[in-house]
Amino acid sequence: MDPLQPLLDTLLDARTKGFPQDAQPLRLGDIAEQHWNLFQGDLGSPVALLRRDVMDANARWMKDFLARCGASLCPHGKTTLAPQLFHRQLESGAWGITLATPQQAQVAFAYGVKRVLLANELTEPAALRGLSAALNQEPSRELLVFADSAEAVVQMEKHWCGSRSLMVLVETGIPGGRCGARGMEAALSVARAVKMAPRLRLAGVACYEGIVISQEPVADRTKVTEWLEDLVALARRCEVEGIFEAEEIILTAGGSAYFDLVAKVLMASGLQSPTRVVLRSGCYLTHDAGHYQRLVALLEGRLDASWRPQGHLAPALEVWARVLSRPEPGLAFLDAGKRDLPHDLGLPRPGRWFSPGSIPLSCPETWRLTSLYDQHARLEVPAESQLQVGDLVGLAVSHPCTTFDKWPVVFEMDEAGQILGAIKTCF
């Protein structure tokens, strides 16, 4: 049985955001057969959409980058929490799927993902027992988790009841940062604790360097590089002490901002044992038109010619909203708000505009989204703008992670607006 079949059998109806309000209930897997078109007014509003051609091009870009640098990819699935997209990433060569919580890991396992990297500390007793059961149920499943303290190791050893050992990566951090052991000696003490735990095995080392983002890119690059070099030094110490207990040592880092530096530093680790460098970028597939667009532009500027794929990552995710009101000459209100749009890393920007009877056009640079209400967006336009009530505005988002979690279903479309299918999220 196709592991995705339960998702394809999900029944959609007028209670689903973006679903046409006058359509009969449908299986998610039957959406493509309806031949709906965004620009013919066939969808509800607001609606979240993925441009399939752009998303496929982003996947090819990343596959090319990996082939050039020699690293593996375990993309962070919490970006979309969409098993249909997980399988596309795996089919494009991903080594596994990264996730952040036990619930997310259970989603991945339930829908056919075999290898999960849980990029977080795992200390909840019930979660440890539940994931033990998931691995016992299916021998082909693999799970790796982080630890940054001896206390976390004690909890894992106490509550892990899998028929196989739990594979653990020591996570390192920086002062003032997020999780992660602070300093070499603290990290080594965690590694030694794992070695002493009968139910655990040390498989590698890890960090998340994406928290290093300031207004000084050169200083950020130096800080990230030093952190990664410290991670390599930790791996070398663990190898010398014989602490690792895995067929290949995992060296992993890499959000969506510095995965080029991760590949550069970790691929040069010089370990004597078989080693796999694993990047964890999650936003590359859909990209965005704000926060990550700026960071990846810096990343692409750092790439040596031999590592630079053709083309560029491009925004594939849009939220289309309808103009509800033009109460003043320079003002319009759209039918999407905080419940539909991300606003943690900047407001969306008007990207494309469609007026019935016309063709989609790029929005003028003078159009600006200035604030969001629960279900409304305030769009400021020049007083002479031809934007009318009933027109559609495609909003290019900043931060895909906080877009997907607002949408139970995201529709896929081609460049002509034809709906090609639907993606179910599992938040």
C-alpha positions as CSV (number, residue, x, y, z in Angstrom):
1,M,0.0,0.0,0.0
2,D,1.2,3.5,-0.8
3,P,2.1,5.0,2.6
4,L,0.6,8.3,1.4
5,Q,-2.8,6.8,0.5
6,P,-4.4,7.9,3.8
7,L,-3.5,11.5,3.0
8,L,-4.8,11.2,-0.6
9,D,-8.0,9.9,0.8
10,T,-8.5,12.9,3.0
11,L,-11.9,14.4,2.3
12,L,-11.9,18.2,1.6
13,D,-14.9,20.4,1.6
14,A,-16.0,24.0,2.1
15,R,-14.6,23.8,5.7
16,T,-11.1,23.6,4.2
17,K,-9.3,27.0,3.6
18,G,-8.9,27.7,-0.1
19,F,-11.5,25.0,-1.1
20,P,-14.2,26.4,-3.4
21,Q,-17.3,27.2,-1.3
22,D,-19.7,25.9,-4.0
23,A,-17.9,22.6,-4.7
24,Q,-18.9,19.1,-3.6
25,P,-16.7,17.3,-1.1
26,L,-13.7,15.7,-2.8
27,R,-10.7,13.4,-1.9
28,L,-7.5,15.3,-1.8
29,G,-6.1,12.8,-4.4
30,D,-8.9,13.8,-6.9
31,I,-8.1,17.5,-6.9
32,A,-6.1,17.5,-10.1
33,E,-9.0,15.9,-12.0
34,Q,-11.2,18.9,-11.4
35,H,-9.1,21.1,-13.7
36,W,-9.6,24.1,-11.5
37,N,-7.7,27.3,-12.3
38,L,-6.8,30.1,-9.9
39,F,-7.3,32.8,-12.6
40,Q,-10.7,31.5,-13.6
41,G,-11.9,32.0,-10.0
42,D,-12.2,28.3,-9.2
43,L,-10.6,28.4,-5.7
44,G,-11.7,29.9,-2.4
45,S,-10.0,32.9,-1.0
46,P,-7.6,33.3,0.6
47,V,-5.6,30.3,-0.7
48,A,-2.0,29.1,-0.3
49,L,-0.4,27.9,-3.5
50,L,2.9,26.2,-4.5
51,R,4.3,26.9,-8.0
52,R,5.3,23.4,-8.9
53,D,7.8,24.4,-11.7
54,V,9.6,26.7,-9.3
55,M,9.7,24.1,-6.5
56,D,11.0,21.5,-8.9
57,A,13.8,23.9,-10.0
58,N,14.7,24.5,-6.4
59,A,15.0,20.8,-5.8
60,R,17.3,20.5,-8.8
61,W,19.4,23.4,-7.6
62,M,20.0,21.7,-4.2
63,K,20.7,18.3,-5.8
64,D,23.3,19.9,-8.0
65,F,24.9,21.7,-5.0
66,L,25.1,18.4,-3.1
67,A,26.7,16.7,-6.0
68,R,29.3,19.4,-6.2
69,C,30.2,19.6,-2.5
70,G,29.8,15.9,-1.7
71,A,27.5,16.3,1.4
72,S,24.2,14.6,2.1
73,L,20.9,16.3,2.8
74,C,18.4,15.6,5.6
75,P,16.0,18.5,5.0
76,H,14.2,19.9,8.0
77,G,10.6,18.7,7.6
78,K,9.1,21.0,10.2
79,T,9.2,23.7,7.4
80,T,6.2,22.1,5.6
81,L,5.3,19.1,7.8
82,A,3.9,17.7,4.6
83,P,4.7,13.9,4.0
84,Q,3.9,14.3,0.3
85,L,6.8,16.8,0.0
86,F,9.0,14.6,2.3
87,H,8.7,11.8,-0.3
88,R,9.6,14.1,-3.2
89,Q,12.7,15.2,-1.3
90,L,13.7,11.6,-0.6
91,E,13.1,10.8,-4.3
92,S,15.4,13.7,-5.2
93,G,18.2,12.0,-3.1
94,A,17.6,13.2,0.5
95,W,19.4,10.9,3.0
96,G,16.5,11.2,5.5
97,I,14.1,13.8,7.0
98,T,15.0,16.1,9.9
99,L,12.2,16.9,12.4
100,A,12.0,18.8,15.7
101,T,9.5,17.0,18.0
102,P,8.4,13.5,18.7
103,Q,5.0,14.2,17.2
104,Q,6.6,15.3,14.0
105,A,8.8,12.2,14.0
106,Q,5.7,10.0,14.4
107,V,4.1,11.8,11.4
108,A,7.1,10.9,9.3
109,F,7.2,7.3,10.3
110,A,3.4,6.9,9.9
111,Y,3.7,8.1,6.3
112,G,6.6,5.9,5.2
113,V,9.7,7.9,6.0
114,K,12.4,5.4,7.1
115,R,15.2,7.6,8.5
116,V,14.4,10.5,10.9
117,L,17.0,12.8,12.4
118,L,15.3,14.4,15.5
119,A,17.3,17.6,15.7
120,N,16.4,18.2,19.3
121,E,16.9,16.9,22.8
122,L,14.6,14.0,23.6
123,T,13.8,13.8,27.4
124,E,10.0,13.1,27.7
125,P,9.5,9.6,29.0
126,A,6.3,9.0,27.0
127,A,7.9,10.2,23.8
128,L,10.9,7.9,24.3
129,R,8.6,5.0,24.9
130,G,6.4,5.9,21.9
131,L,9.4,6.2,19.5
132,S,10.8,3.0,20.9
133,A,7.5,1.3,19.9
134,A,7.6,2.9,16.4
135,L,11.1,1.4,15.8
136,N,10.1,-1.9,17.2
137,Q,7.1,-2.0,14.9
138,E,9.2,-1.5,11.8
139,P,12.8,-2.7,11.7
140,S,13.7,-0.6,8.7
141,R,13.1,2.6,10.6
142,E,16.1,4.6,11.9
143,L,16.1,7.4,14.5
144,L,18.9,9.7,15.6
145,V,18.5,12.3,18.4
146,F,20.5,15.1,20.0
147,A,21.8,15.3,23.6
148,D,23.6,18.2,25.2
149,S,23.8,17.2,28.9
150,A,24.4,14.2,31.1
151,E,20.9,14.7,32.5
152,A,19.4,14.2,29.0
153,V,21.5,11.0,28.6
154,V,20.1,9.7,31.9
155,Q,16.5,10.3,30.7
156,M,17.1,8.6,27.4
157,E,18.8,5.6,29.0
158,K,16.1,5.2,31.5
159,H,13.1,5.4,29.2
160,W,14.3,4.0,25.9
161,C,12.9,0.6,25.4
162,G,13.6,-0.1,21.8
163,S,14.9,-3.5,20.6
164,R,17.9,-1.6,19.1
165,S,20.1,1.1,20.6
166,L,19.2,4.7,20.3
167,M,21.6,6.6,18.1
168,V,22.7,9.9,19.7
169,L,24.5,13.0,18.4
170,V,26.2,15.4,20.8
171,E,24.8,18.9,20.2
172,T,27.1,21.9,20.8
173,G,25.9,25.4,21.3
174,I,27.3,28.9,21.9
175,P,26.9,31.3,24.9
176,G,23.6,33.1,24.6
177,G,22.4,30.7,21.9
178,R,20.0,27.9,21.9
179,C,20.4,24.3,23.1
180,G,23.8,22.6,22.9
181,A,26.7,21.9,25.3
182,R,28.8,24.9,25.9
183,G,32.5,24.3,25.3
184,M,34.7,21.3,24.5
185,E,34.8,19.8,28.0
186,A,31.1,20.0,28.5
187,A,30.5,18.3,25.1
188,L,33.0,15.6,25.8
189,S,31.3,14.8,29.1
190,V,28.1,14.3,27.2
191,A,29.8,12.0,24.7
192,R,31.4,10.0,27.5
193,A,28.0,9.6,29.2
194,V,26.5,8.3,26.0
195,K,29.4,5.8,25.7
196,M,28.6,4.5,29.2
197,A,24.9,4.1,28.6
198,P,24.1,0.5,27.5
199,R,21.0,1.5,25.5
200,L,22.6,4.4,23.6
201,R,25.3,4.6,21.0
202,L,27.2,7.8,20.0
203,A,26.8,8.3,16.2
204,G,28.2,11.8,15.7
205,V,28.1,15.5,16.6
206,A,25.8,18.3,15.6
207,C,25.0,22.0,15.9
208,Y,22.5,24.6,14.6
209,E,24.4,27.6,13.4
210,G,21.4,29.4,12.0
211,I,20.9,31.5,15.1
212,V,24.0,33.6,14.1
213,I,22.3,36.3,12.1
214,S,23.1,40.0,12.6
215,Q,23.5,43.0,10.5
216,E,27.2,42.2,9.9
217,P,27.5,39.3,7.4
218,V,31.3,39.2,7.5
219,A,31.3,38.9,11.3
220,D,28.6,36.3,11.1
221,R,30.6,34.2,8.7
222,T,33.6,34.3,11.0
223,K,31.5,33.2,14.0
224,V,29.8,30.4,12.1
225,T,33.1,29.1,10.7
226,E,34.7,29.1,14.2
227,W,31.7,27.2,15.6
228,L,31.9,24.6,12.9
229,E,35.7,24.2,13.4
230,D,35.0,23.6,17.1
231,L,32.5,20.9,16.1
232,V,35.1,19.2,14.0
233,A,37.6,19.4,16.9
234,L,35.0,17.7,19.1
235,A,34.6,14.9,16.6
236,R,38.3,14.4,16.4
237,R,38.6,14.2,20.2
238,C,35.7,11.6,20.3
239,E,37.4,9.6,17.6
240,V,40.7,9.6,19.4
241,E,39.0,8.4,22.6
242,G,37.1,5.7,20.8
243,I,33.7,7.0,21.9
244,F,31.9,6.7,18.6
245,E,29.9,3.5,18.1
246,A,28.5,3.8,14.6
247,E,29.4,2.4,11.1
248,E,29.8,6.0,9.9
249,I,30.3,9.2,11.9
250,I,27.6,11.8,11.3
251,L,28.8,15.5,11.2
252,T,25.7,17.6,10.8
253,A,24.7,21.3,10.9
254,G,23.0,23.6,8.4
255,G,19.9,25.6,8.5
256,S,19.0,27.5,5.4
257,A,21.4,30.4,5.8
258,Y,25.0,28.9,6.0
259,F,24.8,25.4,4.5
260,D,27.7,26.3,2.2
261,L,30.0,27.0,5.2
262,V,28.8,23.8,6.8
263,A,29.8,21.7,3.8
264,K,33.1,23.5,3.4
265,V,34.2,23.1,7.0
266,L,32.8,19.7,7.8
267,M,33.8,18.0,4.5
268,A,37.4,18.9,5.5
269,S,37.2,17.2,9.0
270,G,40.0,14.8,8.3
271,L,38.5,12.0,10.5
272,Q,40.0,8.5,10.0
273,S,36.6,6.8,10.3
274,P,33.9,6.7,7.5
275,T,32.1,10.0,7.8
276,R,28.9,11.5,6.5
277,V,28.4,15.3,6.4
278,V,24.6,16.0,6.7
279,L,23.1,19.4,5.9
280,R,19.6,20.1,7.3
281,S,18.3,23.0,5.2
282,G,14.5,22.9,5.1
283,C,13.5,26.1,3.3
284,Y,15.3,25.5,0.1
285,L,12.4,23.7,-1.5
286,T,9.9,26.5,-1.4
287,H,12.3,29.3,-0.5
288,D,10.8,32.7,0.2
289,A,10.8,36.4,-1.0
290,G,12.1,38.0,2.2
291,H,14.2,36.6,5.0
292,Y,15.8,33.6,3.3
293,Q,16.0,35.3,-0.1
294,R,18.4,37.8,1.5
295,L,20.4,35.2,3.3
296,V,20.7,32.9,0.3
297,A,21.8,35.8,-1.8
298,L,24.7,36.2,0.5
299,L,25.3,32.4,0.4
300,E,25.3,32.3,-3.4
301,G,27.8,35.2,-3.3
302,R,30.2,33.1,-1.2
303,L,30.1,30.1,-3.4
304,D,33.2,29.1,-5.4
305,A,32.5,28.7,-9.1
306,S,33.0,24.9,-8.8
307,W,30.2,24.7,-6.2
308,R,27.8,27.1,-7.8
309,P,24.7,25.4,-9.4
310,Q,23.1,27.0,-12.5
311,G,20.2,29.3,-11.7
312,H,19.0,30.5,-8.3
313,L,16.6,29.4,-5.6
314,A,13.3,31.2,-6.2
315,P,10.1,31.7,-4.2
316,A,7.6,28.9,-4.9
317,L,5.1,29.7,-2.1
318,E,2.4,32.3,-2.5
319,V,-0.8,33.2,-0.7
320,W,-3.5,34.7,-2.9
321,A,-6.1,37.0,-1.4
322,R,-9.1,38.9,-2.8
323,V,-9.7,42.7,-2.5
324,L,-12.6,43.1,-0.2
325,S,-12.8,46.9,0.1
326,R,-11.4,50.1,-1.4
327,P,-12.6,52.5,1.3
328,E,-10.2,55.3,0.3
329,P,-8.3,56.1,-2.9
330,G,-4.9,54.9,-1.6
331,L,-6.1,52.0,0.5
332,A,-7.3,48.4,-0.1
333,F,-8.2,45.6,2.3
334,L,-7.5,42.0,1.4
335,D,-9.3,38.9,2.8
336,A,-6.1,37.4,4.4
337,G,-4.6,38.2,7.8
338,K,-2.6,36.9,10.7
339,R,-4.4,33.6,10.5
340,D,-3.2,33.1,6.9
341,L,0.1,35.0,6.6
342,P,3.5,34.9,8.3
343,H,4.6,38.1,10.1
344,D,7.4,37.0,12.3
345,L,10.2,37.8,9.8
346,G,8.7,40.7,8.0
347,L,5.3,41.2,6.2
348,P,4.6,39.6,2.9
349,R,5.0,41.8,-0.2
350,P,2.5,42.1,-3.1
351,G,4.0,40.0,-5.9
352,R,1.4,39.5,-8.6
353,W,-2.0,41.0,-9.3
354,F,-4.9,39.6,-11.3
355,S,-8.0,41.4,-12.4
356,P,-10.7,39.3,-14.0
357,G,-10.7,39.5,-17.7
358,S,-7.0,40.5,-17.8
359,I,-3.8,38.6,-17.3
360,P,-1.6,38.3,-14.2
361,L,0.8,41.2,-13.8
362,S,3.6,42.0,-11.5
363,C,2.5,44.4,-8.7
364,P,4.0,47.9,-8.8
365,E,6.8,48.5,-6.4
366,T,4.7,51.3,-4.8
367,W,2.2,48.7,-3.4
368,R,3.0,47.9,0.2
369,L,1.4,45.6,2.8
370,T,1.6,47.8,6.0
371,S,-0.3,45.8,8.6
372,L,-2.3,42.6,9.3
373,Y,-5.4,42.1,11.3
374,D,-6.8,38.6,12.2
375,Q,-8.6,38.2,8.8
376,H,-7.6,41.4,6.9
377,A,-4.5,42.8,5.3
378,R,-4.0,46.5,4.8
379,L,-2.6,47.2,1.4
380,E,-1.5,50.8,0.5
381,V,-1.4,51.7,-3.1
382,P,-1.1,55.0,-5.1
383,A,-4.4,57.0,-5.2
384,E,-4.6,56.5,-9.0
385,S,-4.2,52.7,-8.8
386,Q,-6.6,50.6,-10.9
387,L,-6.9,47.9,-8.3
388,Q,-10.6,47.0,-7.8
389,V,-12.8,45.2,-5.4
390,G,-12.8,41.5,-6.5
391,D,-9.2,41.5,-7.9
392,L,-6.7,39.0,-6.7
393,V,-3.3,39.8,-5.2
394,G,-0.6,37.2,-4.9
395,L,1.4,37.7,-1.7
396,A,5.1,36.6,-1.7
397,V,5.9,35.5,1.9
398,S,8.9,35.8,4.2
399,H,9.5,32.6,6.2
400,P,7.8,29.5,4.8
401,C,7.9,27.8,8.2
402,T,5.3,30.2,9.6
403,T,3.2,30.1,6.5
404,F,2.7,26.3,6.1
405,D,1.5,25.9,9.7
406,K,-1.5,28.1,9.0
407,W,-2.7,25.9,6.1
408,P,-4.1,22.4,6.4
409,V,-4.0,22.2,2.6
410,V,-1.8,23.9,0.1
411,F,-2.7,23.6,-3.6
412,E,-0.1,23.2,-6.4
413,M,-0.4,25.1,-9.6
414,D,1.4,25.6,-12.9
415,E,2.5,29.0,-14.3
416,A,-0.9,29.3,-16.0
417,G,-2.8,29.0,-12.7
418,Q,-3.9,25.4,-13.4
419,I,-4.4,23.4,-10.2
420,L,-2.2,20.3,-10.4
421,G,-3.0,18.8,-7.0
422,A,-3.0,19.4,-3.3
423,I,-0.6,19.0,-0.4
424,K,-1.8,18.0,3.1
425,T,0.1,19.4,6.1
426,C,0.1,17.6,9.5
427,F,0.7,20.3,12.1
